[in-house]
Amino acid sequence: MIKEITLRQAKIREQLGLDKVDACLLSTSVNILYANGSIFSGYYYIPAEGDSILFVKRPVGMEGENIHYIRKPEQMPEIMKKRGIRTPGKLMVEGDEMGHTEWTRLQACFPESEFINGTTCLRKVRSIKTDYEVSLIKASAEAHVRAYKRIPEVYRPGMTDTEFAIEIEYVMRQEGNQGLFRTFGDMDAFMGSVLAGDNAAVASPYDFALGGAGTVFNPIGAAGHKLIPGNSIMIDMCGNFSGYLDDLTRTFSIGRLPDKAYKAHQVAIDIQQCMKDEMKEGAVCEDLYNKAIKIAEKAGLADCFMGTTQQAKFVGHGVGLVINELPVLALRSKEIIKSNMTIAVEPKFVIKGVGAVGVEDTYLVGKNGSERLTHLDFDIIDLTK
């Protein structure tokens, strides 16, 4: 693990060099986990050159030459001075993920430093996975597939979507899911969504592909609706079986669906195959999104692609330590696809009176295309058979 952490910190330092920044000061759990291999409360100081320093508040008991316990951030400059470390001219912090009070307090600690918002830069560093990170995502994907294969076992006639979700969550936990749905941004969810029938068309306040009414305290996903004949059920549960996340969606049904639903489902599969082939090093995110839109338009299904009442303007997103890593295959995204990015592609359609159909799989980007990591059949599964 020491070799892996050294590699990750080298990636961060390379980015600091490109941005002409002297050091970064990490404070969020995700970035500390990425750079350190474990989570602590405090600050992680990584200079462009020299040793990293851990300024720890909790937990107690951590030991090491570069570990210093602090009660407040004002102690950091004192410790650095005693160690002969000069004040950074430019200091990168996670500006998008900290409050104004913390930002101004840190500025007061380092009054001679120019503060740089490094949230996006650090997310870009995390977007390109190391081989070890890829191995963890593959392990999560394999367990995720095992859990999804068990979904038909837990269906019972007369269930509500909430009851079905609970049973699926139990299966996921049995297969090793850690139960933590990490997101970037102010979004909450519990393991994922079960969307039955027209609930799939209900708009959500969160930036997920589809919504669902959920509850007033968790406005996403299942809402206590009965699973009735002629309805689809879209299962979009987060795969967190290894500490790194994969994403996988499959569609189920209660009996036979209308022909339009099967047509739309096949179009979703076609879009995903197109993304698999075109999602390679050098591709532009917006171009990939536009290719998906054209396929939906050609099929006459653009009006229900990625929702109806509220259409998501993306068709895929990075996965890793959080479910919505960079890059995003979206309108106006000029980001370039690079090898070893792990991206979930999720073309979905919402059919009025039926529900959502479509697929989602996690891919590993290569130079000439992408490798699917979630190996599961695409077919809509009739739970009544």
N, C-alpha and C positions, 0 to 999 in steps of 0.2 A: 504493500500500500504506500510505502514511503516513495517508491519510484513513481507511482501514479500521482501522488500529491505534488511531487517535484515537477512532473510534466504539466499539471494543471496550472501551477504557479508560474511556470515558464510561459504558458499561453497568456496569462494575465499580464506578465511583465512585457511580453511582446506587444500587447495592445497599449500598455502605458507608453512604450517607446514610440509607437505609431502616432499616438495622440499628444506626444511631447509633454507627458505628465510625470511628475517626480515620484508619486506614490498614490496608493488607494487605501481607503479606510472602510472596511466592510463592517456592516452591523446587522444585516438581515440573516436569518437562519439559513436560507437557501444558498446564498453566496459564501457564508462561512462554512457550510457543509461541503460545498464544491471545492473550496480552497484548502480546507483543513481535514476533510474526511470525517468530521464529527461536528456536532452543534454545541456551542456554548453561548451564554449571554455576555455581551461585551463588545469589543472591537478588535478587528484583525487588521493590522497595519502591514501592508505589502509594498515595499519600496521598489522602484525600478531596478535598483542595485542594492545588494546587501541582504541581511537576514530579515525575515518576517517576524513580527512581534504580536503575541496574543495578550490583549488586555482583557482579563477575565473578571466578570462579576459573579457568575455562577456557571457550573457547579463547583463546589469545593473539591480539593484533592488533586487538581491537575498539576503536574510537575514538569519542569523542563527549563533549560537555560533561557529560552525566549518567552517564557510565560510570566506575566506579572499580574497580580491581583489588584484590582482597583475598586473603589466605591463609587467614584464619579469620574466623568471624562476629563475633568480639569487636571487629574493626576498624570495623564498621558504625556503632556509636554515635559513635565518634571522628570519622568522616567527616561524619556528620550534624551534629554539634556545630559543626564548622568551617564548615559551610555555613549555619549559623544555623537549622537545622531542629529544631523542638521535639520532644521525646519524645512519642509518641502515648499518649493516655490509654487507649484501647482499640486493640489490635493484632490483626488477623485473620490466622491462619496455617492451613495445611492439616493440621489435627490428625489426620484419619483416615489420612493418607498419610505421616506421619513417625514415627520411632521415639521412644521415651520420652527417650532420651539427647539427641536433637536438640531436642526440646521444652524440656527443662530447661536446656539450654545457651543457647537463645535467650532463655528467661526470665531467665537470669542476665545476658544482654547488655542486656535492657530491664527491669530490676527494677521500674521505676515504672509499667510498662504492664500492663493487664489483658488476658490472652490469651483470644481468642475462636476457637473451632474453626469455620473458615469453609468446610470442604470442601463441604458440601451447598449453601451459598449460592453458591459459585463454580460448582458444577455446574449450578445453576438459571440462572445468568447464561449459561452456554454452551449451555443447552438451547434458547434462542430464537436462531435463526440470523440473521445479517446477510444481505443480498442476495448479497454476495460469497461467503459460506460456502455458501449454497444453490447458487450456480453451480458450486462445486467438487464438491458432492455430486452434482449432476446430471451433471457430467462423469464422475465415477467410476461412476455408475449406467449411463451409456451404454456405457462400456468393459466394464463387468461383463456386460452383456447380450451384447455381441459375443463375449466369451469363452465364455459359457454356450452360445451357439449352436454353438460348435465342439466341445462335449463329445462328441456321438455319433461324431465323426471319430476320436477316440483310443481308443474301446472296442475290445478284441479278445477273442474267446471264450477262456475259460480263465483270465482275469486274476483276481487277488485284488483286494480293495478297496484295499489299500495301493498296488498297482501302478497301479490306476485313478486313485487320488488323486495320485500322482506325475505322471502324464500331464496331469491337469487343472491341477495347480499350474504345470506348464511352459507350458501354454496361457495361464494367467492372467498369468504373467510376460511372455510374448510380447506380450500386449495392454497391458502397462504397469503391472501390479500391482506395488507397491513391496515386497510380501512381509511387511510389518509388520502384525501383528494386535494393535492396542492395546486393552487392556481396563482398566477400573477395578476394583480389587480384586486379590486374590492368585489370578489365573487365568492359565494358559498355554495356548496353542494355536498350531499352525503353519498359518496361512492359513485354516483352517476344518476342516469335517468331511465325510467320505464315509461314510455309514452304510448298510451292506448287510444285508438280512435281519434276523435276530433280534439282531444286534449293536446295532440301534437301541434295543432295550429295556434294554441294560446301563446301570445307573446310574453317573453320573459324580460326582466330588467337587466339580465346578465348577457355578456357577450359570448354565448354558446351558440352552436349551429341552430338548435331548435330549443323551444321553451318548455311549455307545460305549466299548468296552474300551480302545482305544488300546494303549499299552504302560505298563509300570510307571513309566516316567519321563515319560510324556505320556499320562495316562489319559483320553483323549477321542478319539472318531472311529475311523478304520479300524484293524483289528486283524489283518490278514493273512487274512481269510476269503475263500474262493472266491466269485465271483459266479455263482450257480446259477439255473437256470430257476425261475420262480415267485416270485422275490425282487424286492423293490423296492430301489432305491438312492436315498437322499436326499443331494443335493449342497448343502451349506451352506457355501460358501466366502466369506470376507470380501472385500469390494470396497474396495481401497485403491489407487486409480488416480490420485488427485489430491492425496494428503495428508489428505483427508477421507474418511471411510468411509461406504459404503452397505452394505446387507445384502440378500441375494437367495438364496432356496432354491427348487430345483425337484426334482421326483421323476422317476426313470427306472425302467425295469423290464427284467428279462431274460425276455422272452416275456410271455404273458398273465398277469395277476394275478387272484385270486379277486374275485368281484363286490363283496364287502364292502370291499375296498381302494378300488375306484373310487367306491363310495358315500361312503366316508369322505373321499376326496380332494375330491369335489364339495361335501361339507359344509364342508371347509376353505376352499374358494373362496367359499362362501356367507358364512362368518364374515368373511372378509377384505372382501368387498363391503359387509357391514354396518358393519365398522369404518371403511371408506373414507367412507361416508355420514355416520356418527355422530361420527367423529373430527374435531371442529371446535372452534373457539374457544368456551370455556365448558363443554365436556364434562368430566365427572369420570372420572379413570382407572379407578377401581373399577367405576363404572357400565358402562364399555365392556367390562371383563373379564367382568362378570356377564352382559352380553348375549351374549358369546361362549359362556359356559358353558351358557346356556339353549338356544342353537342346538344345541350338542353333545348336551345332555340330550334334547331333542326328537327328535333323530335316533337316540337309543339308543346313543350312542357316548361318553358321559361317562367310562366306565371306562378308555378308551384315549386320551383327549384329553391332549395334551402329555406323553405317556409312559404307562407301565403300572406297572412296579416302583417308579418314582419320578416323580411327576407334577409338572411345573413349574407354579407358581401364577401365571403371567403369560401374556399372549398377544401382547405387544409391548413395545418399548423404544426409547428415543431412540438416534440415531446421530449421529456427528460426528467429533471428534478421537479419540474412543474408540468401540468398538463398542457399549458399554452405557452410553450417556448417559442422563440423565433426559429425559422422564418414563418411568415403567414402568406399563404397563397391567396392573395386578395387584390381587389381593385386598388390601383395606385401604388402598389408595393413594388418598388424598383430593386429590391434586394436580390442578389445573385445566389442561386443555389450552389452549394459546395459539397464535395464528397464528405461522407461521414456525418452529414446531417440526418437526423431521424425525424420523419414527418408523417403525421397521420392525415390521410386523405379521406374526406367524408362527404361524398355527393349524396344528397338526400332530397326526397320529394314529399310533399304533403298533399294527399288527395282528400278532398272534402267528403265527409261521410264515411271515410275508410280509415284514414290515419297516415302515418309516415311510413315510407318504404325507402330502402337504400342500404348502403354498406359503409363501413369505415374500417380501414386497416392501417397498420403502422409499417412504414417503409424505411429502409436504409439506403441513402443516396450513394451512388457510385459514379464513375466517370462516364459510363455509357447508358445509364438507366438506374432503376431502383430495384431493390430486393424486398419482397414482401416478408415480414417477420411474423405476422399473425396468420397462420395457415389453417383456415377454416372455410368450409364450403360457403358459397354465396347465396344459395337458394333460400327463398322464403319457406320457413318450416311451419307446417300446419300442426298446431298443438293438439288438435282433436283426433289425430290419426295415431 
